[in-house]
Amino acid sequence: MSAAIEVRDLTRVFEGSKRRGRERDEVVALDHLDLVVDEGQVHGLLGPNGAGKTTLVKILSTVLLPTAGSASVLGRDVVRETRAVRPLIGIVFGGERGLYGRLTALDNLRYWAALHRLADAEGLRRAHELLDRVGLHERADDRVETFSRGMMQRLHLARGLVGDPPVLFLDEPTTGLDPIAALDFRRLVDELRGEGRTILLTTHDMVEAEAVCDRVALIDRGTLLAVEAPRTLATWIARYERIDVDGASEEVLAQVRGLPGVSAVNRREDGGARIETDADGATQQVLRTLVDHGITSVQTSLPNLTEVYVHLVGDRGLEV
């Protein structure tokens, strides 16, 4: 499988504010980043605000120059071959950026089709086709300013597909969407994967990353922490297991608290308890202790991607 996106030793440094009597501070947005995204893959770029996700997308989409290193899309260097890269990519933002509220949905897409240098007839055909695909055909002649957030996001996706790009950048695409609208959007992403398109999805939503991504790159402060399948990341810290137990007395829980590798024991609202471990082998010791006391209503579970992220980045990373 060949690489659709390849990033090598990519660095981007911004100048900070100048303080009295001091030189300008430097802000490192990307710190010698290496990343490869295979063709036909939905690849999540997961990190808190300020991690460097949007900076990377701007460089890949030829909007921002790197300070050092290289990046390419389908073998084309984003700095040296800018004009060759731009027809290969589509960009989908969250929110209202990139849409014109006083224009209709149809006119928005026709405008973007013209920017892609499609002939009028072809642009009109493409606009109608995309509006139908994202479920907005009946609202084609309505002004975008009358649209809900979910409808705007579907129109954003249609706009990103006007040029029929093989590579899509989705920058926080479901921010602010209600659960139903977010689910619809994820289904559309699934369809695009089925067409063989490559998608780089930036998000700080762990549920979204688990739901749609083939692989996930964890990034924090411009540094790549890990690149794996979402489920694999969870197994990396399987020692942070959770044990839910019913029928345990305070005496038994006190004994469990004293076991090595037990990080927390808390009562649940329903009267049961949740035991958390943070060391290899701790779960087995906890289970043995519970069974020795005649307690068999026990359930263990692995951490989800949210918990993986907290352990790898820290609680600071969830301040988004």
FIDO-287718 format. One record per residue (C-alpha): residue number from 1; residue in three letters; x negated, y, z. Coordinates in nm, 4 decimals, m for minus. Last residue first. Example, Ala and Ser with C-alpha at 12.3 -4.5 7.8 and 13.67 -1.06 7.14 Angstrom:
NODE,2,SER,m1.3670,m0.1060,0.7140
NODE,1,ALA,m1.2300,m0.4500,0.7800
This chain:
NODE,320,VAL,1.0109,2.1585,2.5239
NODE,319,GLU,0.8654,2.0868,2.8659
NODE,318,LEU,0.8366,1.7138,2.7985
NODE,317,GLY,0.4618,1.7298,2.7404
NODE,316,ARG,0.3982,1.8706,3.0850
NODE,315,ASP,0.5293,1.5454,3.2322
NODE,314,GLY,0.2176,1.3680,3.1070
NODE,313,VAL,0.0861,1.2958,2.7593
NODE,312,LEU,0.0354,0.9180,2.7576
NODE,311,HIS,0.2615,0.8300,3.0508
NODE,310,VAL,0.5350,1.0760,2.9534
NODE,309,TYR,0.5253,0.9627,2.5906
NODE,308,VAL,0.5605,0.5984,2.6794
NODE,307,GLU,0.8539,0.6905,2.9034
NODE,306,THR,1.0316,0.8659,2.6191
NODE,305,LEU,0.9488,0.5776,2.3857
NODE,304,ASN,1.1418,0.3333,2.6023
NODE,303,PRO,0.9890,0.1447,2.8926
NODE,302,LEU,1.0304,m0.2316,2.9128
NODE,301,SER,1.3121,m0.3921,3.1103
NODE,300,THR,1.3541,m0.6314,3.4027
NODE,299,GLN,1.6831,m0.7544,3.5492
NODE,298,VAL,1.7420,m0.9084,3.8907
NODE,297,SER,2.0453,m1.0586,4.0618
NODE,296,THR,1.8463,m1.3510,4.2066
NODE,295,ILE,1.7754,m1.2391,4.5612
NODE,294,GLY,1.7115,m1.5311,4.7979
NODE,293,HIS,1.4309,m1.3615,4.9927
NODE,292,ASP,1.1650,m1.5710,4.8170
NODE,291,VAL,1.3287,m1.4650,4.4883
NODE,290,LEU,1.2679,m1.0978,4.5684
NODE,289,THR,0.9042,m1.1546,4.6651
NODE,288,ARG,0.8327,m1.3588,4.3523
NODE,287,LEU,0.9943,m1.0925,4.1342
NODE,286,VAL,0.7805,m0.8187,4.2892
NODE,285,GLN,0.4618,m1.0213,4.2481
NODE,284,GLN,0.5418,m1.0943,3.8843
NODE,283,THR,0.6109,m0.7263,3.8167
NODE,282,ALA,0.2773,m0.6223,3.9639
NODE,281,GLY,0.0761,m0.8371,3.7238
NODE,280,ASP,m0.0667,m0.5445,3.5299
NODE,279,ALA,m0.0235,m0.2152,3.7145
NODE,278,ASP,0.2250,0.0729,3.7192
NODE,277,THR,0.5452,m0.0778,3.8563
NODE,276,GLU,0.8925,0.0685,3.9020
NODE,275,ILE,1.1667,m0.0754,4.1248
NODE,274,ARG,1.5260,0.0309,4.0717
NODE,273,ALA,1.7793,m0.0408,4.3450
NODE,272,GLY,2.1443,m0.1368,4.3710
NODE,271,GLY,2.4043,0.0658,4.5584
NODE,270,ASP,2.5927,0.1918,4.2521
NODE,269,GLU,2.4189,0.5304,4.2681
NODE,268,ARG,2.0790,0.3633,4.2370
NODE,267,ARG,1.8386,0.3350,4.5299
NODE,266,ASN,1.4759,0.4055,4.4524
NODE,265,VAL,1.1525,0.2063,4.4744
NODE,264,ALA,0.8465,0.3667,4.3169
NODE,263,SER,0.4872,0.2984,4.2113
NODE,262,VAL,0.4585,m0.0734,4.2890
NODE,261,GLY,0.1112,m0.1860,4.1792
NODE,260,PRO,0.0116,m0.3376,4.5116
NODE,259,LEU,0.3114,m0.4464,4.7232
NODE,258,GLY,0.4096,m0.2222,5.0142
NODE,257,ARG,0.7194,m0.0876,4.8454
NODE,256,VAL,0.8402,m0.4470,4.8008
NODE,255,GLN,0.8324,m0.5011,5.1761
NODE,254,ALA,1.0381,m0.1850,5.2299
NODE,253,LEU,1.2799,m0.3061,4.9644
NODE,252,VAL,1.3279,m0.6324,5.1544
NODE,251,GLU,1.3951,m0.4507,5.4810
NODE,250,GLU,1.6281,m0.2047,5.3105
NODE,249,SER,1.8383,m0.4973,5.1908
NODE,248,ALA,1.8415,m0.6172,4.8298
NODE,247,GLY,2.1818,m0.7099,4.6884
NODE,246,ASP,2.1302,m0.5878,4.3322
NODE,245,VAL,1.7958,m0.5432,4.1537
NODE,244,ASP,1.6763,m0.3415,3.8560
NODE,243,ILE,1.3090,m0.3952,3.7744
NODE,242,ARG,1.1376,m0.1378,3.5558
NODE,241,GLU,0.8077,m0.2074,3.3840
NODE,240,TYR,0.5129,0.0282,3.3669
NODE,239,ARG,0.2787,m0.2668,3.3037
NODE,238,ALA,0.4374,m0.2816,2.9591
NODE,237,ILE,0.2328,0.0269,2.8788
NODE,236,TRP,0.1100,m0.0755,2.5389
NODE,235,THR,0.4386,m0.2587,2.4871
NODE,234,ALA,0.6184,0.0731,2.4428
NODE,233,LEU,0.3768,0.1922,2.1774
NODE,232,THR,0.4355,m0.1306,1.9892
NODE,231,ARG,0.8091,m0.0660,1.9796
NODE,230,PRO,0.7633,0.2747,1.8167
NODE,229,ALA,0.5257,0.1317,1.5536
NODE,228,GLU,0.1787,0.2742,1.6100
NODE,227,VAL,m0.0379,0.5827,1.5811
NODE,226,ALA,m0.1933,0.7088,1.9058
NODE,225,LEU,m0.3270,1.0195,2.0809
NODE,224,LEU,m0.3906,1.2512,1.7856
NODE,223,THR,m0.5181,1.5861,1.9063
NODE,222,GLY,m0.3688,1.9244,1.8190
NODE,221,ARG,m0.2655,1.9993,2.1754
NODE,220,ASP,m0.0676,1.6735,2.1874
NODE,219,ILE,0.0114,1.4337,1.9046
NODE,218,LEU,0.1741,1.0913,1.9128
NODE,217,ALA,0.1960,0.9406,1.5657
NODE,216,VAL,0.4962,0.7154,1.5094
NODE,215,ARG,0.5468,0.4364,1.2593
NODE,214,ASP,0.8483,0.2961,1.0776
NODE,213,CYS,1.0592,0.5850,1.2029
NODE,212,VAL,1.4391,0.6164,1.2048
NODE,211,ALA,1.5872,0.5272,1.5449
NODE,210,GLU,1.2778,0.5234,1.7673
NODE,209,ALA,1.1682,0.8671,1.6510
NODE,208,GLU,1.5208,1.0042,1.6913
NODE,207,VAL,1.5489,0.8684,2.0441
NODE,206,MET,1.2125,1.0228,2.1354
NODE,205,ASP,1.3191,1.3710,2.0268
NODE,204,HIS,1.0074,1.5892,2.0119
NODE,203,THR,1.0245,1.5837,1.6346
NODE,202,THR,0.8277,1.6101,1.3134
NODE,201,LEU,0.9352,1.3732,1.0367
NODE,200,LEU,0.6977,1.2878,0.7534
NODE,199,ILE,0.9001,1.1103,0.4858
NODE,198,THR,0.7777,0.9057,0.1902
NODE,197,ARG,1.0425,0.8268,m0.0691
NODE,196,GLY,1.1005,0.4684,m0.1797
NODE,195,GLU,1.4712,0.5012,m0.2508
NODE,194,GLY,1.5505,0.2962,0.0594
NODE,193,ARG,1.3604,0.5522,0.2663
NODE,192,LEU,1.5963,0.8154,0.1299
NODE,191,GLU,1.8951,0.6076,0.2382
NODE,190,ASP,1.7571,0.5806,0.5924
NODE,189,VAL,1.7111,0.9570,0.6020
NODE,188,LEU,2.0772,0.9936,0.5057
NODE,187,ARG,2.1724,0.7667,0.7937
NODE,186,ARG,1.9638,0.9835,1.0255
NODE,185,PHE,2.1619,1.2896,0.9185
NODE,184,ASP,2.4908,1.1183,0.9940
NODE,183,LEU,2.3644,1.0241,1.3413
NODE,182,ALA,2.2544,1.3821,1.4080
NODE,181,ALA,2.5983,1.5103,1.3048
NODE,180,ILE,2.7658,1.2633,1.5400
NODE,179,PRO,2.5313,1.3429,1.8318
NODE,178,ASP,2.5741,1.7232,1.8021
NODE,177,LEU,2.2995,1.9038,1.6148
NODE,176,GLY,2.0820,2.1636,1.7867
NODE,175,THR,1.7540,2.0282,1.6511
NODE,174,THR,1.8278,1.7513,1.3998
NODE,173,PRO,1.5706,1.8399,1.1318
NODE,172,GLU,1.2724,1.9173,1.3606
NODE,171,ASP,1.0531,1.9685,1.0500
NODE,170,LEU,1.1417,1.7122,0.7825
NODE,169,PHE,0.8639,1.6966,0.5249
NODE,168,LEU,0.9608,1.4981,0.2168
NODE,167,VAL,0.7392,1.3215,m0.0367
NODE,166,PRO,0.8599,1.1747,m0.3702
NODE,165,PRO,1.0261,1.5058,m0.4592
NODE,164,ASP,1.3532,1.5210,m0.6582
NODE,163,GLY,1.3161,1.8997,m0.7116
NODE,162,VAL,1.6528,1.9678,m0.5489
NODE,161,LEU,1.5840,1.7240,m0.2637
NODE,160,GLY,1.4806,1.9799,m0.0015
NODE,159,ARG,1.7900,2.1858,m0.0826
NODE,158,ALA,2.0127,1.8815,m0.0293
NODE,157,LEU,1.8474,1.8246,0.3084
NODE,156,HIS,1.9049,2.1857,0.4057
NODE,155,LEU,2.2672,2.1498,0.2963
NODE,154,ARG,2.3049,1.8586,0.5372
NODE,153,GLN,2.1524,2.0769,0.8080
NODE,152,MET,2.3911,2.3587,0.7310
NODE,151,MET,2.6850,2.1193,0.7591
NODE,150,GLY,2.5633,2.0042,1.1011
NODE,149,ARG,2.5241,2.3618,1.2257
NODE,148,SER,2.8778,2.4479,1.1120
NODE,147,PHE,2.9290,2.6359,0.7876
NODE,146,THR,3.0988,2.9754,0.7467
NODE,145,GLU,2.7683,3.1562,0.6857
NODE,144,VAL,2.7089,2.9100,0.3998
NODE,143,ARG,2.9752,3.0792,0.1918
NODE,142,ASP,3.2282,2.8387,0.0491
NODE,141,ASP,3.2241,2.7335,m0.3185
NODE,140,ALA,3.0648,2.3903,m0.2662
NODE,139,ARG,3.2753,2.3113,0.0410
NODE,138,GLU,3.4554,2.0154,m0.1162
NODE,137,HIS,3.1216,1.8849,m0.2424
NODE,136,LEU,2.9657,1.8942,0.1021
NODE,135,GLY,2.9282,1.5237,0.1810
NODE,134,VAL,2.5484,1.5015,0.1514
NODE,133,ARG,2.5622,1.3058,m0.1761
NODE,132,ASP,2.8393,1.5178,m0.3270
NODE,131,LEU,2.6430,1.8335,m0.2612
NODE,130,LEU,2.3389,1.6653,m0.4178
NODE,129,GLU,2.5168,1.5748,m0.7415
NODE,128,HIS,2.6800,1.9156,m0.7689
NODE,127,ALA,2.3421,2.0886,m0.7317
NODE,126,ARG,2.1716,1.8540,m0.9798
NODE,125,ARG,2.4344,1.9203,m1.2451
NODE,124,LEU,2.4089,2.2942,m1.1932
NODE,123,GLY,2.0286,2.2843,m1.2080
NODE,122,GLU,2.0379,2.0708,m1.5239
NODE,121,ALA,2.2733,2.3161,m1.6949
NODE,120,ASP,2.0687,2.6169,m1.5862
NODE,119,ALA,1.7331,2.4614,m1.6824
NODE,118,LEU,1.5224,2.3515,m1.3882
NODE,117,ARG,1.2302,2.5750,m1.3061
NODE,116,HIS,1.1943,2.4556,m0.9445
NODE,115,LEU,1.2750,2.8151,m0.8433
NODE,114,ALA,1.5839,2.7847,m1.0630
NODE,113,ALA,1.6875,2.4718,m0.8728
NODE,112,TRP,1.6464,2.6666,m0.5505
NODE,111,TYR,1.8905,2.9305,m0.6744
NODE,110,ARG,2.1319,2.6645,m0.8002
NODE,109,LEU,2.1203,2.5036,m0.4558
NODE,108,ASN,2.2071,2.8244,m0.2758
NODE,107,ASP,2.4716,2.9042,m0.5384
NODE,106,LEU,2.6472,2.5728,m0.4730
NODE,105,ALA,2.6481,2.6216,m0.0964
NODE,104,THR,2.7917,2.9672,m0.1440
NODE,103,LEU,2.5795,3.2752,m0.0915
NODE,102,ARG,2.6241,3.5130,0.2004
NODE,101,GLY,2.4424,3.2791,0.4389
NODE,100,TYR,2.1256,3.2376,0.2364
NODE,99,LEU,1.9420,2.9237,0.3453
NODE,98,GLY,1.5694,2.8750,0.3991
NODE,97,ARG,1.5711,2.9098,0.7774
NODE,96,GLU,1.9119,2.8456,0.9331
NODE,95,GLY,1.8256,2.5825,1.1931
NODE,94,GLY,1.5973,2.2837,1.1313
NODE,93,PHE,1.3723,2.2829,0.8295
NODE,92,VAL,1.3612,2.0496,0.5306
NODE,91,ILE,1.0605,2.0693,0.2984
NODE,90,GLY,1.0300,1.8903,m0.0364
NODE,89,ILE,0.7015,1.7804,m0.1887
NODE,88,LEU,0.5548,1.6585,m0.5166
NODE,87,PRO,0.6194,1.9768,m0.7162
NODE,86,ARG,0.4016,2.1696,m0.4650
NODE,85,VAL,0.0975,1.9407,m0.4777
NODE,84,ALA,m0.0149,2.0076,m0.8366
NODE,83,ARG,m0.0069,2.3843,m0.7865
NODE,82,THR,m0.2099,2.3566,m0.4665
NODE,81,GLU,m0.4859,2.1438,m0.6149
NODE,80,ARG,m0.7971,2.2760,m0.4342
NODE,79,VAL,m0.6301,2.3420,m0.0996
NODE,78,VAL,m0.3651,2.0676,m0.0743
NODE,77,ASP,m0.5940,1.8062,m0.2321
NODE,76,ARG,m0.3919,1.5784,m0.4591
NODE,75,GLY,m0.4115,1.2027,m0.3952
NODE,74,LEU,m0.0418,1.1581,m0.3288
NODE,73,VAL,m0.0583,1.4477,m0.0827
NODE,72,SER,m0.4047,1.5458,0.0404
NODE,71,ALA,m0.5618,1.6983,0.3483
NODE,70,SER,m0.9183,1.8040,0.4251
NODE,69,GLY,m1.1350,1.9234,0.7128
NODE,68,ALA,m1.1962,2.2754,0.8359
NODE,67,THR,m1.0085,2.5981,0.9123
NODE,66,PRO,m0.7056,2.4678,0.7267
NODE,65,LEU,m0.5084,2.6944,0.4932
NODE,64,LEU,m0.1387,2.7511,0.5533
NODE,63,VAL,0.1623,2.7355,0.3186
NODE,62,THR,0.0257,2.4496,0.1067
NODE,61,SER,0.2970,2.2017,0.2209
NODE,60,LEU,0.0371,1.9848,0.3942
NODE,59,ILE,m0.0998,2.2883,0.5783
NODE,58,LYS,0.2450,2.4024,0.6888
NODE,57,VAL,0.3333,2.0476,0.7999
NODE,56,LEU,0.0180,2.0296,1.0132
NODE,55,THR,0.0933,2.3635,1.1771
NODE,54,THR,0.4485,2.2422,1.2443
NODE,53,LYS,0.3208,1.9437,1.4413
NODE,52,GLY,0.0420,2.1212,1.6308
NODE,51,ALA,0.1351,2.0277,1.9895
NODE,50,GLY,0.2835,2.3709,2.0592
NODE,49,ASN,0.6304,2.2355,2.1235
NODE,48,PRO,0.5965,1.8807,2.2508
NODE,47,GLY,0.4880,1.5875,2.0347
NODE,46,LEU,0.5972,1.3217,1.7901
NODE,45,LEU,0.4995,1.3086,1.4259
NODE,44,GLY,0.7219,1.0342,1.2908
NODE,43,HIS,0.6405,0.8457,0.9733
NODE,42,VAL,0.9165,0.7214,0.7469
NODE,41,GLN,0.7233,0.5095,0.4978
NODE,40,GLY,0.7602,0.4694,0.1232
NODE,39,GLU,0.3951,0.5517,0.0568
NODE,38,ASP,0.1642,0.5081,0.3543
NODE,37,VAL,0.0913,0.7917,0.5974
NODE,36,VAL,m0.2726,0.8383,0.7019
NODE,35,LEU,m0.3819,1.0681,0.9855
NODE,34,ASP,m0.7092,1.2109,1.1158
NODE,33,LEU,m0.7072,1.5331,1.3213
NODE,32,HIS,m1.0287,1.7191,1.4037
NODE,31,ASP,m0.8465,1.9467,1.6549
NODE,30,LEU,m0.5323,2.1071,1.5198
NODE,29,ALA,m0.3796,2.4146,1.6866
NODE,28,VAL,m0.7048,2.5333,1.8486
NODE,27,VAL,m0.6325,2.8794,1.9902
NODE,26,GLU,m0.9301,3.1133,1.9974
NODE,25,ASP,m0.9521,3.4024,2.2401
NODE,24,ARG,m1.0432,3.7424,2.1013
NODE,23,GLU,m1.3533,3.8959,2.2531
NODE,22,ARG,m1.3353,4.0658,2.5900
NODE,21,GLY,m1.3495,4.4203,2.7214
NODE,20,ARG,m0.9731,4.4560,2.7148
NODE,19,ARG,m0.8117,4.1363,2.5935
NODE,18,LYS,m0.7682,4.0480,2.2281
NODE,17,SER,m0.4779,3.8171,2.1520
NODE,16,GLY,m0.5509,3.4744,2.0082
NODE,15,GLU,m0.7241,3.3927,1.6822
NODE,14,PHE,m0.5973,3.0715,1.5295
NODE,13,VAL,m0.8001,2.7552,1.4718
NODE,12,ARG,m0.6955,2.4750,1.2375
NODE,11,THR,m0.8907,2.1522,1.2111
NODE,10,LEU,m0.8380,1.8478,0.9905
NODE,9,ASP,m1.1008,1.5759,1.0287
NODE,8,ARG,m0.9303,1.3802,0.7480
NODE,7,VAL,m0.5607,1.3899,0.6576
NODE,6,GLU,m0.4114,1.1556,0.3999
NODE,5,ILE,m0.0501,1.1609,0.2894
NODE,4,ALA,0.1028,0.9235,0.0339
NODE,3,ALA,m0.1527,0.6519,0.1039
NODE,2,SER,m0.1500,0.3365,m0.1041
NODE,1,MET,0.0000,0.0000,0.0000
